[in-house]
Amino acid sequence: LTLALVVMVVFLFLRRFCPTFIANVTVPLALSGTVAVMWLLGFSIDNLSLMAITISVGFVVDDAIVVIENVQRFIEAGDSSMGAAFRGARQIGFTVVSMSLSLAAVFIPLLFMGGLIGRLFHEFAVTVSLAILVSGVISLTLTPMLCSRLLRAETGTNRPGRFSRICERGYQGLLRSYEAGLKWVLRHQHFTLALTFLTMAATVWLYTVVPKG
């Protein structure tokens, strides 16, 4: 069910079969690599590791989408599919590595948590981190290769279907809303900065007053 939902959401935004296929190939391969390393570490499929695998399904597709979008941009600019794959992966490689390491770093506190809860969630944190790191490797190797073979420039000669037009209208509506909000924030920079610092101060204050266990 999680895989199906991820595929559906990716297709709604990419709206083409080949990019959707390339992005979602990452998911089973990343999960297979994760389960293989789990086997080497002596982990089992229990509620915690299964929860980690389920959560990581949404993470592992992110890097591939970033690479695909960048490669497609070079293809639309006139590069060959092979050249665009090399340029796109090279340009976005540092970003993918930083994204993967940042996501994995979120779970470091769980790795060093003590007590019974720490022992329970250690396997969870390791599993999610493994899935993220494996997906990063796949996104910088297999994904560019598939892009070089399957992606082509959009000719613009075929009229999009009804589904594509509906999705495009929704996407453009979201884009207009974001653009309006972004322009408002840029026009009120002092207010935005003040709200940011107020939020940070409120976070520190709430951390001190929230009950802790």
Buried (B, 14 or more C-beta within 10 A) or exposed (E): EEBEEBBEEBBBBBBEEBBBBBBBBBBEBBBEBBBEBBEEEEBEEEEBBEEBBBBBBEBBBBBBBBBBBBBBBBBEEEBEBEBBBBBBBEBBBEEBBEBBEEBBEEBEEBBEBEEEEBEBBBBBBBBBBBBBBBBBBBBBEBBBEBBBEBBEBEEEEEEEEEEEEEBEEEEEEEEEEEEEEEEEEEEEEEEEEEEEEEEEEEEEEEEEEEEEE
